[in-house]
């Protein structure tokens, strides 16, 4: 749950700031640094979303597996 709040707050606060700085930056080295920050932000969001998706997928797969076992046990009785 806390991770969801972090994701929700991460993009609206950091992304506009980084985007604005990158659009107005004239120094190539500073721009490269900003691009690294943007890349790190996107990577963190991607990893959090992936973990959330994987957790949901595993829960669905486990639920389907339990349902299949229950059906098989019912058929054997």
N, C-alpha and C positions, 0 to 999 in steps of 0.2 A: 504494500500500500504506500509506504513512504517512497519507494522507487517511482511509483506513478506520479506522485506529487513533484518529485525532482524532474522528471521528464516534462511535465506540464510547465514547470517554471523555467526550465533550462532554455528552451527555444525562444519564448517571448522576451526574455531578458537579455540573453547573450547575443542571439543572432542579429537583432537590429543594430546593436552597438558595433559588432564586428563588421557587418555589411556597410554601415555608414563610414566607419574608419577606412575600410578597404576601398570604397568608392572615391574617397577624397585624398588618399595617400599618394604622394608623389615620389617618395623615397623608395627605391626598389627593394632595399634590404628590409625596411619596415613593412613593406607590402608582403614580402616573403614570410616574415614573422607572422603577420596577420593570417596569411593563407594556412600556415601551420596550425594556428589557433582554431581556424574554421574547420580544418581537417580533423583535429582532435575532438571538437564539439560534435561533428557529424559521426565520428567513430563511436563516441560515448553513447550517443542517442541510438545508433544502430545496434550496439551491443545490448543496451537495455531493452530495446524492442525485440531483439532476437531471443533474449532470455525469457521475456514475457510470452512470446509466441511459442517457444519450445516448451515452456511450462504448460501452456494451454493445450498444446498438441499431446504432450505426455499424459495429461489428465484425461483427454478424450480417448486416447489409445487404451489407457488403463481401464476406463469406464467401459469401453467396448469389449475389452478382454474379460472383465468380470461378468458382463452380461452374457457373453458367449459361454463361459464356464457354467453360469447358472442355467442357461438353456440346456446345455449338455447334461447336467446333473438331473434336471427335470425329465429329460427324455429317457434317462437310464432308470428312473424309479418306476 
